[in-house]
Amino acid sequence: MHLRATFIAAGVALATALVVALVGRPAYPPCEAKSSRAPSARPVVVELFTSEGCSSCPPADSLLKELSEEQSLDGAEIIALEEHVDYWNHLGWNDPFSSPDFTRRQEDYATTLPDGGVYTPQMIVDGRVQFVGSRSNEAREKIRSAALHLKSRLLLTSITPSEPHSRSFELRLDAATALSNSHLDLWLAVTEKNLQSHVSAGENSGQTLEHAPVVRLLRKLQVVPSPFVGPLQVNFDLRPDWKPANLTAVAFFADARTHQIVAAGVAPLSP
């Protein structure tokens, strides 16, 4: 495990102080989507913070890929988000899927999760718990536990796009569910499956790495007061290097204060 524990203390009108401790890792210089799971399965968002430059990460990537493809945990519909951080990029290999957006999201989690910190590979389930992302038994246990929490399902209905490179969805809650949180952050992610890289430098030099669904776009759209009455329309553009047949739109609501995910849904993107 590559660890950089991060402690953040913020005061009103004061600059944020950041203290970083390093342990074994580099310096930080047109229809509704139908689920393949049983109707009783609850969506569980599993985020993996990883990097192609980290030698400890490939087993975690493989584990998330397996969990996402097999969907073998009763009661859970696993929504996989593989997020590539950028703080490994200066050690010889520039991860083509990395983004500072994912690094910032990981740092935000470090302020709310018990025994948090920032390291790779780090797996976070529903914004509630974190652990080393290659620990298969722990991952399965935490996902099963998350599926027991009350969770709302978001339904994404495709809307005919105005441009060939754009996509639009109408977003609403399943009629059988409700939200009670006071304020919610609405997030949109676009993931792409079947991605791989041949790494020619850094700790994984010479390896061909295969990935779980990689997050290509992550955006906080707005703060939504509860109860959410909907529907909302979500719009975004596709990038030329994405393969539409491999893309999935993921929408989720997270508690604005704790970052815990309280509702989620997915929809494939049409070519």
C-alpha positions as CSV (number, residue, x, y, z in Angstrom):
1,M,0.0,0.0,0.0
2,H,1.2,3.5,-0.8
3,L,0.2,5.9,1.8
4,R,0.2,9.7,2.2
5,A,-1.9,10.5,5.3
6,T,-3.4,13.9,4.9
7,F,-4.8,16.1,7.7
8,I,-6.7,19.2,6.9
9,A,-7.8,21.9,9.3
10,A,-9.8,24.9,8.1
11,G,-10.6,28.1,10.0
12,V,-12.9,30.9,9.0
13,A,-11.0,33.5,6.9
14,L,-7.8,31.6,7.5
15,A,-5.7,29.7,4.9
16,T,-6.0,25.9,4.9
17,A,-3.1,24.2,6.5
18,L,-2.0,20.9,4.9
19,V,0.4,18.4,6.6
20,V,1.5,15.5,4.5
21,A,3.2,12.3,5.8
22,L,4.6,9.9,3.3
23,V,4.8,6.2,3.8
24,G,6.0,4.1,0.9
25,R,4.7,6.3,-1.9
26,P,6.0,9.2,-4.0
27,A,6.1,12.8,-2.9
28,Y,3.1,14.9,-3.8
29,P,5.0,17.8,-5.3
30,P,-34.4,6.1,-25.1
31,C,-35.8,4.3,-22.3
32,E,-35.0,4.0,-18.7
33,A,-31.9,2.0,-17.9
34,K,-32.8,-1.6,-16.8
35,S,-30.5,-3.1,-14.2
36,S,-29.1,-6.6,-14.7
37,R,-29.5,-7.3,-11.0
38,A,-32.7,-8.4,-9.2
39,P,-35.1,-5.6,-8.5
40,S,-34.4,-5.9,-4.8
41,A,-30.7,-5.3,-5.3
42,R,-29.6,-1.9,-4.0
43,P,-27.0,0.2,-5.9
44,V,-23.7,0.4,-4.2
45,V,-21.1,2.8,-5.5
46,V,-17.5,1.5,-5.3
47,E,-14.8,4.0,-5.9
48,L,-11.2,3.0,-6.4
49,F,-8.4,5.6,-6.3
50,T,-5.6,4.1,-8.3
51,S,-2.7,4.9,-10.7
52,E,-0.9,3.1,-13.5
53,G,2.3,4.3,-11.9
54,C,1.7,2.5,-8.7
55,S,3.0,-1.1,-8.4
56,S,0.4,-2.0,-5.7
57,C,-2.6,-0.9,-7.8
58,P,-3.0,-3.6,-10.6
59,P,-4.4,-6.2,-8.1
60,A,-7.0,-3.7,-6.9
61,D,-7.9,-2.7,-10.5
62,S,-8.4,-6.4,-11.3
63,L,-10.6,-6.9,-8.2
64,L,-12.9,-4.0,-9.1
65,K,-13.1,-5.2,-12.7
66,E,-14.1,-8.7,-11.4
67,L,-16.7,-7.3,-9.0
68,S,-18.2,-5.1,-11.6
69,E,-18.4,-7.7,-14.3
70,E,-19.6,-10.7,-12.2
71,Q,-22.1,-8.8,-10.1
72,S,-22.1,-11.8,-7.8
73,L,-22.9,-10.3,-4.4
74,D,-26.5,-10.9,-3.5
75,G,-28.5,-7.7,-2.7
76,A,-25.9,-5.4,-4.3
77,E,-25.8,-3.8,-7.8
78,I,-22.1,-2.7,-7.9
79,I,-21.5,0.6,-9.7
80,A,-17.7,0.7,-10.3
81,L,-15.8,4.0,-10.5
82,E,-12.1,3.6,-11.2
83,E,-10.6,7.1,-10.6
84,H,-6.9,7.6,-11.6
85,V,-5.1,10.2,-9.4
86,D,-2.4,12.4,-10.8
87,Y,0.2,12.5,-8.0
88,W,2.1,9.5,-9.4
89,N,2.7,11.1,-12.8
90,H,6.1,12.6,-12.1
91,L,7.8,9.2,-11.4
92,G,8.4,8.2,-15.0
93,W,4.9,7.3,-16.3
94,N,2.1,9.7,-17.1
95,D,-1.2,7.9,-16.5
96,P,-3.4,8.7,-19.5
97,F,-6.5,8.4,-17.4
98,S,-5.4,10.5,-14.5
99,S,-7.0,13.8,-13.5
100,P,-6.5,16.3,-10.6
101,D,-10.3,16.1,-10.2
102,F,-9.9,12.6,-8.8
103,T,-7.1,13.7,-6.5
104,R,-9.3,16.5,-5.1
105,R,-12.2,14.1,-4.6
106,Q,-9.9,11.7,-2.7
107,E,-8.6,14.6,-0.5
108,D,-12.2,15.6,0.2
109,Y,-12.9,12.1,1.4
110,A,-9.9,12.3,3.8
111,T,-11.7,15.0,5.7
112,T,-14.7,12.9,6.5
113,L,-13.8,9.2,6.6
114,P,-12.5,7.6,9.8
115,D,-8.9,6.5,9.5
116,G,-8.8,8.1,6.1
117,G,-5.8,9.7,4.5
118,V,-4.8,9.6,0.8
119,Y,-3.1,6.6,-0.7
120,T,-3.3,4.1,-3.6
121,P,-4.9,1.8,-4.0
122,Q,-7.8,3.1,-1.9
123,M,-11.3,1.7,-2.2
124,I,-14.3,3.6,-0.8
125,V,-17.8,2.1,-0.6
126,D,-20.8,4.5,-0.8
127,G,-18.6,7.3,0.7
128,R,-18.9,5.5,4.0
129,V,-15.9,3.3,4.5
130,Q,-12.4,3.1,3.1
131,F,-9.7,0.3,3.0
132,V,-6.8,-1.0,0.9
133,G,-8.4,-1.6,-2.5
134,S,-6.8,-5.0,-3.2
135,R,-8.3,-6.7,-0.1
136,S,-10.8,-9.0,-1.7
137,N,-12.6,-10.3,1.4
138,E,-12.9,-6.9,3.0
139,A,-14.2,-5.4,-0.3
140,R,-17.0,-8.1,-0.5
141,E,-17.9,-7.7,3.2
142,K,-18.1,-3.9,2.9
143,I,-20.2,-4.0,-0.2
144,R,-22.6,-6.5,1.3
145,S,-22.9,-4.3,4.3
146,A,-23.6,-1.2,2.2
147,A,-26.4,-3.0,0.4
148,L,-28.2,-3.3,3.7
149,H,-28.4,0.5,4.1
150,L,-31.6,2.1,2.8
151,K,-30.7,3.6,-0.6
152,S,-32.7,5.3,-3.3
153,R,-32.4,4.4,-6.9
154,L,-32.1,7.1,-9.6
155,L,-33.7,6.4,-12.9
156,L,-32.0,7.9,-16.0
157,T,-34.2,8.2,-19.1
158,S,-32.5,9.0,-22.4
159,I,-33.4,12.1,-24.3
160,T,-32.7,12.5,-28.0
161,P,-29.5,14.6,-28.2
162,S,-29.4,17.9,-30.0
163,E,-25.9,17.1,-31.4
164,P,-24.2,13.8,-32.3
165,H,-21.4,14.4,-29.7
166,S,-23.8,15.2,-26.8
167,R,-26.0,13.1,-24.6
168,S,-29.0,14.1,-22.4
169,F,-30.9,12.3,-19.6
170,E,-33.9,13.0,-17.5
171,L,-33.2,12.1,-13.9
172,R,-35.7,11.2,-11.3
173,L,-36.2,9.0,-8.2
174,D,-37.7,5.5,-8.3
175,A,-41.3,6.0,-7.1
176,A,-40.7,3.5,-4.4
177,T,-37.9,5.5,-2.7
178,A,-37.5,8.8,-1.1
179,L,-34.7,11.0,0.3
180,S,-34.7,12.7,3.7
181,N,-31.3,14.5,3.7
182,S,-31.5,18.3,3.9
183,H,-29.1,19.1,1.1
184,L,-27.7,16.8,-1.5
185,D,-24.8,17.2,-4.0
186,L,-25.8,15.8,-7.4
187,W,-22.9,14.2,-9.2
188,L,-22.5,12.9,-12.8
189,A,-19.8,10.4,-13.9
190,V,-19.2,8.9,-17.2
191,T,-17.2,5.6,-17.2
192,E,-15.6,3.6,-20.0
193,K,-15.0,-0.1,-19.9
194,N,-12.5,-2.3,-21.8
195,L,-9.6,0.1,-21.4
196,Q,-6.1,-1.0,-21.1
197,S,-2.6,0.4,-21.3
198,H,0.9,-0.9,-22.1
199,V,3.0,0.8,-19.5
200,S,6.6,1.6,-20.7
201,A,8.0,3.3,-17.7
202,G,7.7,3.7,-13.9
203,E,6.9,1.0,-11.4
204,N,4.7,-1.1,-13.8
205,S,7.1,-0.8,-16.8
206,G,6.5,-3.6,-19.2
207,Q,3.1,-4.6,-18.0
208,T,-0.2,-4.4,-19.9
209,L,-2.8,-3.2,-17.4
210,E,-6.5,-3.9,-17.8
211,H,-9.0,-1.7,-16.0
212,A,-12.4,-1.7,-14.4
213,P,-14.8,1.0,-15.7
214,V,-12.6,4.1,-15.7
215,V,-14.1,7.4,-14.9
216,R,-13.7,9.7,-17.9
217,L,-15.8,12.6,-16.6
218,L,-16.7,13.5,-13.0
219,R,-18.7,16.6,-12.3
220,K,-20.7,18.0,-9.4
221,L,-23.8,19.5,-11.1
222,Q,-25.6,21.2,-8.3
223,V,-26.8,21.2,-4.7
224,V,-30.4,19.9,-4.5
225,P,-32.6,20.6,-1.5
226,S,-34.5,17.6,-0.1
227,P,-37.1,16.3,-0.7
228,F,-36.0,16.0,-4.3
229,V,-39.0,16.4,-6.5
230,G,-37.4,16.2,-10.0
231,P,-37.2,15.5,-12.7
232,L,-33.9,17.1,-13.7
233,Q,-32.2,17.2,-17.1
234,V,-28.5,16.3,-17.3
235,N,-26.5,17.2,-20.4
236,F,-22.9,16.5,-21.3
237,D,-20.6,16.2,-24.3
238,L,-18.6,13.1,-25.4
239,R,-14.9,13.4,-26.2
240,P,-13.5,12.1,-29.5
241,D,-11.3,9.4,-27.9
242,W,-14.2,7.8,-26.0
243,K,-15.9,4.7,-27.4
244,P,-19.7,5.3,-27.0
245,A,-20.5,1.6,-27.0
246,N,-18.3,1.2,-23.9
247,L,-19.7,4.2,-22.0
248,T,-22.0,4.3,-19.0
249,A,-23.6,7.4,-17.3
250,V,-23.7,7.3,-13.5
251,A,-25.7,9.7,-11.5
252,F,-25.6,9.8,-7.7
253,F,-26.7,12.0,-4.8
254,A,-24.3,12.5,-1.9
255,D,-24.9,14.1,1.5
256,A,-23.3,17.6,1.1
257,R,-21.7,17.4,4.6
258,T,-20.6,13.8,5.0
259,H,-20.2,12.8,1.3
260,Q,-22.1,9.6,1.9
261,I,-23.9,8.4,-1.2
262,V,-27.7,8.0,-0.6
263,A,-29.0,7.4,-4.2
264,A,-27.5,6.2,-7.4
265,G,-28.3,5.0,-10.9
266,V,-26.8,4.1,-14.2
267,A,-27.6,4.1,-17.9
268,P,-25.6,2.9,-20.9
269,L,-24.8,5.4,-23.6
270,S,-25.9,4.6,-27.1
271,P,-23.3,4.7,-29.9
